[in-house]
Amino acid sequence: MSEITDSEMKHLAELSNLFLGDKEAKSLKRDLTRILAYIDELDEVDVTGVEPTYQVFDMETVWREDEEIDYGVSRVELLELAEQVKDNSVVVPKVL
């Protein structure tokens, strides 16, 4: 069974930007150790001859040709409706 050391737990917390108290770190370490033990248990399962499953149901990408749709409004008319226009483009607030 894989056991997580205190230094590994501290490193994981730092990588995750988690600020853990001693009690929280101990609890999380116990949970992660159990998860790793389960993964070790799964590693022992014999999967000889089992095909990998990449998708559980049939899916295929549907492609279509791009079409230009004429809504009966010109670019100039649309730009006239905008509150702020700069260099033939509508000015919008930055979204970060």
Secondary structure, DSSP 8 states (H G I E B T S, - for coil): -----HHHHHHHHHHTT----HHHHHHHHHHHHHHHHHHHHHHTS--TT----S-SS--------------S--HHHHHHHSS-EETTEE------
